[in-house]
Amino acid sequence: MSDWTPEAGTPPVSTPDEPDPAPDGPAVDGPGAGGPAVAVPSFEPAGPAPLGVVRTPTGHPAVDARLERLADADHLPADGHTEVYEDVHRGLRSELTSLDARPAAVPGSPPTPAPHARHAS
């Protein structure tokens, strides 16, 4: 035995006389009494669970409606999230595109003249 201790922040290292630390995950007693516990990974998908993400209203009703649609993913298994995310993405992209559209000219108003460069004489 030794009186040596690692410095703070140094990860523990096992020595040949010490057993390796137990692996993460659920432990199951294997066949054979007295044997070490063996971790058994679960390959079953987790059920739907709310992510708990808070959606703060933006004040723009169309955007807020799209963001609220994200709540639908909370009730779907992970493989159903893609459809919701793509739908929300399409809707938000559409909203952004509509911001780039120029407003239609008001009937009866004169067109705005383009500025002309002045030439120095």
N, C-alpha and C positions, 0 to 999 in steps of 0.2 A: 504494500500500500504506500501511497505517496501523499505528502501534505500539499502538493502543488495544486493550485486552483487557476482556472483560466481567467484572463482579464475580462472586464465588462465588455459586452458586445461580441465576444468571440464565440462562435457556435461550438456546442459540445461535440467532442470527438470520442467515439468508442475505441477502447483498446482491446487487444486480443482476449484479455481475461473478462471483459464486460460484454454482455449480450447487446445486440443492436436494439435501439429503442423500438417500441411497438409501432407498426404502420398505422396511418390514419385510416379511418373508416370503421364500420362495424366489425366486431370480432366474433368469430364463431368457433366453438370448440370443434376441432377436427376429430376424426376417428382415432382412437388410441388415447388412453387416459394419460394425463401428465404432459401431453405435447403442448407446444405453444399455440396460442390462439391464432387463427388465420383470418386475414381480412378478405371478405367476399364482396366484390364490387357489384353494384346493382346496375343492370342494363335497362331497366324499365324507365320510360320517360316520366318525369314529374308531372303531376296534374296541373291544370290551370290554377294560377294564383295571381291576385292583383299585384302589380309592381309597386304600387303606392306612390306613383309619380304625380305630383301636384301640377295641374294645368291651370295656369294663371290667365284669366281673360285678357285679350289684347285690346278690346274695344271695337274691333272690326268683326261684325257679326258673321260674315262668311268664313273668316279665318277661325274664329272661335268654334263654329260648327264643325269644321274639319278637325280641330284639335280635340274636341269632345269625342269624335269618332274613334280616337286612339283608345278610349276606355273599353271599346269592344274587344280589344286584344286581351284584356284582363280575364275574359271568360272563355278564351280559346286555348287549346294546346299550342305549343310553340310552332308547330308546322302550319298553323292557321294565322299566325301573326303577319306573315309576308303579304297576304292578300289585303289585310287592313292597312299596313304601312304603305303599300303601293297605291291604294285608293286615296289615302290622305296625301301622299306625295303628289299624285295627279291633281288633286283639288287645290293644293297650295300652289303648285306650279301654274295652274289656270288663273288663280287669283293674282299672282305676280305678273303674269302675262297681260292681264286686263289693266294693270297699272301702267303698262308701257303703251297701251293703245292711245292714240291721239283722240281727243274729243271731236265729235263731228262739228263742222262749222255751223254757226247759228245763221239761219236764213236772214238775208237783208243786211248783214253786217259786212262792211268792206274788208277785203283781205288785208292782212298785215303786210306792209311793204318790207322787202328785204333791205337791210342796210347796205349802202353802196360805199365802197372805199373812195376816199378823196385823194385826188392826185395833187401833189405839190407842183406849183409852176416854177 
